[in-house]
Amino acid sequence: MSDGKTLVFFDIPSKIGAWSPNTWKTRYSLNYKGIPYKTVWVESPDIAKTLKDLVIAAYMTQPDVPKGTEVLQKAHINAMKASLNERSEYFRRTKEEMEGQTMEEMYPKGEKWKEEWKKLEKGFGQVDKWCGKEDVLVMGGKEKACFADFAFVGYVIWIRILFGKESEKWKDVSGWQDGRWGRMIQTLEQYK
């Protein structure tokens, strides 16, 4: 906390503003709870030093790619390279070193892309099954949000940012499951 009343919220800047599903879910949660915060933008190459300076809890581990999000991760990498600030070339360089291939090589193409896209839709369909048919939010209803909603909508927002609000890909996703995901974003817009 900065002054004992305002939380310091770290985010990664880009040319298009906030983009990470991880920070989106946190931002939504803070706004929903009405917790005062200020955003401090930290460029990718400065993250390690910033975290060391903060002495983050020792039990924290390196991030892992959640199962079933591989296509999103790959699309994210390719789309974000154009959106990151110049200093964030670090992101591309370190990601390519870690994966042993260029971002372009990581991005699925042709039939592989179609196959991965169908898997993504199937995954969204599974989440849809957990929700009631008339409900918009993950835990039910249209008004009472919970962290699961913010975590999931962070990924939905991420897709919209990656492909663009007017893209066919976003129109596809926002229309899946009778438009649930587009409605979810609209419902939670007030906490953005």
N, C-alpha and C positions, 0 to 999 in steps of 0.2 A: 504494500500500500504506500502511496506517496505521502499523503498528509494525515493518514489515520482514518480518513473518511472516503477517499477516492482510490479505487483499485487501479493499478497500472496494468493495462492489457496490451501485451506484445502481439504484433501482427507483422506479416511480411508484405512490404509494399510492392506494387506493380504499376504499370501504366494504366491499368483498369481498376485500381482500387483493391478492395478486399477480394480474395479469390479462394483461399484455402477452406475446404470443408471443415477442417479441425478448428480453425478460428471462427468460422461462421457459427458453428454449434455453440461455441462459448459466447460469442457476441449476442446471439439470440437469447441464451440463458440469462445473461446479465441484464439485458433489456427487459425481459419478461419479469424478472425478479425486482427490477427497479434499482439495481445496484449501481451506484455511481462509479464511473471509470473514465480513464483517459487512455486513448490509444497511443502507444509508442511504436513507431514503425522501425523495424530492425531488418536491414538488408541481409540477404542470405549469408554472405561471407562473415557477417558480424554476429551471427546467432551463437556460435560456440563460445566466443569470448563473453558475450552478454550472459549466457547461462552460467559460465564459470564464475563470473562476477556476482551472480545472484545466489550461488551455492544452492542449486536445485537439489532436492532430496536424493540421497544416494541410491534409493531403491528404483529410481526411474531407469528405464532401459531404452535402447534405440527403437525408433518406430518400426513397425512391421506392416506389411501390406495385408489388409484384411482379406480373408478368403472370399472369392467371388467378385472382387473389384479389380481384377487384373486389367480388363479392357479399359476401365475408367482410368486406372493409373497410367496406362500407356497413352491414352488419348490426352490425359492431363499433361503429361510430359511434353508431348509434341505441341499442344496448343499453348502451353504456358511459356515456351521459349520465346515466342513473339511478344508476349505480354509483360515479361519481367523487365525490370529496370536494367540499365547497362551494367551496374555493379553486380547484378545477380547472374552474370555469366558463370559465376562460381557454381550455381545450381546445375547448370548444364554439364559443366566439366566434371564435377564430382559424381553426378548421376551416371554419366557415361563411363567413368572409371569404375564405378561400383558394378555396373551391369556388363561391362566389357563390350559394349557396342554403342553406336551413335543413337541419338534419339530417333532419327529417321528409321533406323533398323528396328527399333523397339515397337514402332507403331504398326499394328496389324493392317494388312492390305487385302483387297479383293475378297475372295471367299472367306478367308480367315476373319476379316473384319465383320462380315455378315454373320458368321457363326458366333463370334464374340458378342455382337449386338443382340442376337437372339438370346444368348445366355443372360445378358443384362436384363432384358425384358422379362425373362423367366424369373430372375431374382426379384425384380420389382413386383411381379405377380405373386410371389410367395409372401412378401410383406403385405400386399393387398389382401390376401387370404386371412392374415392375422387380424386385420381390421374389419369392423362391421361394414356392410355394404353402404349404409347411409352415412357412415362416419367419414370424416375427412382426416382426422388425426390418428396417429398410431394407436394410442390408448383409448380411442373411442371419442365420439362426440365431434363437435365443431368449435367448441369454445375453450375447453380446459386443456391446455398444452402441457406436455411433460418433457423431460430431457430427451427421451427417445424420439420425440417429434423434432426437436432441434438438431439432434445428431443426424437424423435421416434427411431433414430438409437441407442441412449443410451440404450433403452430397447432391441433392436435387438442384440446389442453387449452383453448385460447382459445374454440373452438366450444362446448365443454362449459360454460365459464364464461358465455359470452354468452347461451346459451339456457336454461341450467340443467340440472343432472344428471338431473332427472325429466321434462324436456320431450320432446315427440314429436320435435322436430328433433334433439336429441342422441341419442335412441334410434335414429333413422333413421341418422345418421352412424356411431354405434358399431356398427351392424349391417351397414353396407356392406362388401362384399368378405368375406362370411362372418364378420363380426365382428372383422376384423383390427384396426381402430382402437381398439376397446374393449380388446382384448387387449394392444395396444401400450402403452396407458396403464397397464394392470395390470402389465405386465412392467417398465416403467420407474418404477413407483411408488416403489421404494426410493431413487431419486435425486431425488425431488421436493423 
